[in-house]
């Protein structure tokens, strides 16, 4: 009986060892696909912040697309952490539009929310000024 248990345990271990390695990406994609997707997410986020700018669009419109850009960046960081883009984002080496990533998340987005709020109502606009 012990020999039978030992052999079946070895068989199970052999099957586990032969399983393909899981990708480092949380969505289960290969490294090449994950690298490309992280780059696409970052590129789309950068394009949104670069092209949807103050003066050409309303603050509500800007906020919608800048928040979307933020979610693209966060997805690239969270789902593809081992991609070159994911590592660069975590290290803070990449910018989103003209902003450093930390400044974009902690200063530009909250300030845009204030501007959107104050642009809607004349009374709060006067308080803002």
N, C-alpha and C positions, 0 to 999 in steps of 0.2 A: 504493500500500500504506500509506504513512503516514497518508493521509487516512482510509482505512478504519479503522485503529487508533484514530485520534483520535476519529472519530465513535462507534465502539463504546465508547470510554472515556467519552465525554460521556453516552452513553445509560445506562451503568452508574451514573455519578454522579447522573444525573437520577432513576433508580429509587431509589437510596439516599436522596436528598433527599426523595422523596415518601413514604417509609416513615413510619408513625406514630412519634412519639417514645415511647421507653420510659418507663414510669412510674418515679418515684423510689423506689417501694417495691420491695423485693427479690423479692417474690412476683409482681410484674408487674401488680398491681391498680391501678386508677385512684386518683387522689388522694383522692376522696371515700370510696371503699371502704376505702382504707388508713387514713384518719383515723378512720373508724367502728370498724374492727377494733382499732386501737391504743387507742382509748378503751375498747372492750369488754374488752380484755386488762387494762388498768390497773384498770378498775372491778372485774373479777373478782378480781384480786390484792388489791385494797384490801378487798373484802368478806371474802375468806378470812382475812386477818390480823386484821380487825376482829372477826369473829364466832367464829373458832376460837381461844379464849383459855384461858389457864391457869386451872385450877380447875374448868372445866366438861369438859375433855377431857384425855386422857392425853398425855404428852409425845411419845410415838411418833405419835399421831394428829395432834397439832399440827405436829410436824416434817414429816410427809408433806404436809400442806396448805400449810404455810409455804414449803416447798421448791417446791411447785407454783406458789405465788404468785410466788416469785422467778423461776421460768422464764417466767411470763407477762410480768413486767416486762422481763426480758432480751429476750424475743421482740419486745415492742413497741419497745424501743430499737434492736434490731438490724435488724428487717425493715422498720419504718416510721420511719426516722430523720427524715424531713422532715415528719411529721405534727405538729400542735401538741402532742399528748401525748408523742410521741417526743422532741421538742425540750425539753419541760418536764422529762421524766425525765432526760435527759442533763445538763441544767442543774442538777438537784437541787432543783427548785422544788416537786415533788410528794412527798407522804408515802405510805407504805404502812401503813395502820392508824395507830397513834399515832407511828410511827417515821419519822425522816428516812431517805431511801433508803440513804445510805451507812451509817448506823448499823444499819439493818435487815440489810444484807448482811454487814457486817464485825463486828458485835457481837451482835445479837439471834439470828441463826441459829446461830453457833457456840456461844453460851451455851445455846441450846435443845438442841443436840446433847449438850452436857455434862449437862444436866438429864435428858435421855432416858436416857443411859447410866447415870447414877447412880440413877435411879428403878427400874431393872430389878434391880439386885443390892444386897442389904442391906449387904454389906461395902463396896462402893464408895460406897454412900449414906453410910455412916458416915465414910468418908474425905472426902466432899464437905462434910459439915458441919464 
